[in-house]
Amino acid sequence: MISIRNQLAQLVEGRLIDPGHIDKALALVGVYPSTESWQRFLDKLLLWLGCLSIAFSVLFFIAFNWELLGRFAKFAMVEALIIAAIATYWRLSDHPLMSKVALLMAAIFLGVLLALFGQTYQTGADPWQLFFTWAMLMLPWAAVGRFPAIWLLWLALLNTATVLYYDTFGRLFGVFYSSDESLYWTLFAFNVLALVIWELLASQWDWLDERWSLRFIATASGVIVTWLATQAIVDSNHTWGVLVWLAFTIGLYVFYRHFKHDLFMLSGAALSSITVIMVFLNSVLPISGGGTYLLFAITLIGLGSGAAVWLGRIHKEWSK
């Protein structure tokens, strides 16, 4: 089946629609957003901005007035906000988005409470323990809420805890020795595992199948493995870094090209490939003046143009 937009494009190209009516036709098929669409977008945008502003303003308010507020006043404020957020989640069960955003606020307030506890009583805990404890305590809320944004916060907390753990002990579970490379490999493995599990569960649970969350995780994984591949090329010591990057890129292409269509993922794979190719050329070609830079510029333009044409053809193929 040809998409409505392609049908409209064919009608316009065939001059079967009067030029004066093209704008009206575009509005009818949804190319131009309607007034109701703009209202829904602004409503969601203001909801997110308002809730996040409240959540972070509490943190800044306590930090700014640390000497003026008493110990019990600080705890009472944060705990009251946690209770209010959970009560809002329960009372607004008929409004899924508002209730889930309220639960996300409660999860953020939980982190503020843990930080407040550690700062007030000087427990001596390492920084990574704060984020790990925060992630573990909010895990039941993430399971109950069934909201991708909460799960992304949970993954971000575990990533942060891993980085801080390396900074503290220099190794993970006494096995992997400290180095930037080993840390990045750990983060890459964790995020790729999260991406695979998320995609598998998204096929079973519709609430997980929100592409923006999956794209966020894939972007984080892609940035890390691309950096590892470029470092392997520059250092010429670990060729397996390039092999892992190649396997990851091919995996993205096969899955999101043939099994689950996602042009964003393919665009990310193309950008990563261009980056690695340019770093490889820079490592093998001698820098001998303006001619080399001109060659780099022409190569970059050619690769970018080729990627754009390739993505355009795939988009047209999927639209048919």
Secondary structure, DSSP 8 states (H G I E B T S, - for coil): ---HHHHHHHHHHTT-S-GGGHHHHHHHTTSS--HHHHHHHHHHHHHHHHHHHHHHHHHHHHHHTTTTS-HHHHHHHHHHHHHHHHHHHHHTTTSHHHHHHHHHHHHHHHHHHHHHHHHHHT----HHHHHHHHHHHHHHHHHHH--HHHHHHHHHHHHHHHHHHHHHHSEETTTEE--HHHHHHHHHHHHHHHHHHHHHHHTT-GGG--HHHHHHHHHHHHHHHHHHHHHHHHH-S-HHHHHHHHHHHHHHHHIIIIIS--HHHHHHHHHHHHHHHHHHHHHHS---SHHHHHHHHHHHHHHHHHHHHHHHHHHHHHH-
